[in-house]
Amino acid sequence: MRAIKIDDRAFNRMQAQGKSYESLSLALKARGINIKASTMYRYITHKETPNKSVKKEIARALNCAVEEIF
C-alpha cells in the first residue's frame, strides 16, 4: 500500500513567517479579494483548490512563487 503524501509547503511557509489564516485573509482583503479565514484554511491545507488569481495573491501574501506552495 502506498503512503499518501501530504503537501504542507504552504502551511510551513505560513508558520515560518508567523502568519495565521486570519492575517492572510486580511492581507488579501487589502488587495480586494474577500476570503474568510475558514476558506483560507481549506486552501492552505489543500482541501480545496483556489482559482489561479487567488493562488497568485496567496503566494504574494506569503512572499513566494505559486510553484513553491501549490
C-alpha positions in Angstrom: 0.0 0.0 0.0 1.3 3.5 -0.9 1.6 6.2 1.6 -0.3 9.4 0.9 2.0 12.3 0.6 0.7 15.4 2.4 1.7 18.7 0.7 2.3 21.1 3.6 4.6 23.6 1.9 2.1 26.5 2.2 1.3 25.7 5.8 5.0 25.5 6.7 5.8 28.8 4.9 2.8 30.5 6.7 4.1 29.2 10.1 7.7 30.2 9.4 6.5 33.8 8.7 4.4 33.9 11.8 1.2 34.4 9.9 -2.3 33.0 10.6 -5.2 32.2 8.4 -6.9 35.4 9.6 -3.8 37.5 8.8 -3.6 36.1 5.3 -7.3 36.7 4.8 -6.8 40.3 5.9 -3.8 40.7 3.5 -6.0 39.5 0.6 -8.8 41.7 1.7 -6.4 44.7 1.4 -5.9 43.7 -2.2 -9.6 43.5 -2.9 -10.2 39.7 -2.5 -12.6 38.8 0.2 -11.8 35.3 1.5 -12.8 34.2 5.0 -10.3 32.6 7.3 -12.1 29.3 7.2 -11.8 29.3 3.4 -8.1 30.2 3.7 -7.6 27.2 5.9 -9.1 24.9 3.2 -6.9 26.5 0.6 -3.6 26.3 2.6 -4.3 22.7 3.7 -5.2 21.7 0.1 -8.7 20.6 1.0 -10.0 22.9 -1.8 -8.2 24.4 -4.8 -8.4 28.1 -5.4 -8.5 29.6 -8.8 -5.4 30.9 -10.5 -5.7 34.5 -9.5 -6.3 33.7 -5.8 -3.3 31.3 -5.9 -1.2 34.3 -7.1 -2.5 36.6 -4.4 -1.9 34.0 -1.6 1.7 33.5 -2.9 2.2 37.2 -2.9 0.9 37.5 0.7 3.4 34.7 1.6 6.3 36.4 -0.4 6.9 33.4 -2.6 6.1 32.0 -6.1 2.9 29.9 -6.7 5.0 26.9 -7.5 6.6 26.9 -4.1 3.3 26.4 -2.2 0.8 24.8 -4.7 
